[in-house]
Amino acid sequence: MNIDHEAIKILSNTIVNAIDKIKDKLPFDRTVKGTVISVIDTKHYIVKIEGRDYALPSLSNDMFSIGNSVLVTYFQNNKNKAYIIGKEEM
């Protein structure tokens, strides 16, 4: 059986590119990594995610400090409905 590896590579890249174009619009929860850059109070923080700053509430009982890596969930992939779910485990 002769397999054309170049064709498989092109097809794989096409699928990955298509997913990258639509992933931000899909209606499911998405979790991303961020960094705490400011503390508002014990339940609200400014978090830098992908180069942008967001004021977010925390659903975690943890207290965060500037520089902490945190996990943020976008409810139904909506950045306007984001919240901190906890520290990123290293």
N, C-alpha and C positions, 0 to 999 in steps of 0.2 A: 504494500500500500504506500503510495507516494503522497506525502503531506506537504503542502505549500506553506512553509513557516512564515514567509513574508505576508501572505494573504491573511493568515491568522493574526499576525501582529497588527496589520492595518485595521482589521475588523475590531480587535480588542481596543485599540486607540480610539476608534470611532464611537464605540459604546461608552467608554470612559468620558470622552468629550461631551457626549449627549447628556449623560447623567450630571456632569458638572454644570451644564447650562440650566438644568431644571431643578436641581436639588434644593435651592433656596425658596422654591415656590411650592414644594410638596407639603401637604397639610398633616404632618405628624410632628411630635415633639422632637427637638434636636438639641443635643448637649454639646457645648463648646468649652474650651479652656479660656480663662481670662486671668488678669492680674489686678489685685486691689491696688488702686493708686491713691485713694482717700477714704477716710472713715467719716460718715455723716453722723451715725449713732450706732447703737449695738445691733440694729437690724437693717441698716441701710448703708450701702457702700458705693463708691465710684469705682467701676471696673473697666479696664481697658481690654477690649476684645477686637482682634483683627484691626488694630490701629485706631479704633474709635472708642470714645468714653461713654459709659452708660451709668446712670444712677439706678441702682437695683436694690430691691428688698432681698433679704435672706430668709429662706425657709428652714435653714439649719439652726441648731442650737449652738453651733460653734461661733466663737468671736474671731474676727479676722484682723490682721494687721497689714499695714502698707507693705507691699511686696509679696504677699501670699498668693499662691496660685489657687484658683478656685474653678469649680465647674458651674456653668450657667446653662439652664435649660430655657429654650424658646418654646413656650406652650404653642402647640400646633404650628411650629416653625415661624411664629410671629415675634419679631424682635421687640415689638411694643408690649409684649406679654412675657417678659423675661424675669427670671429670678435665680438667685444663687442657691444651689442645692448642697454645697459642701466644699471642703478642701480637695484639691487634686492630690491623690496619693502618689508619691514618687516611688 
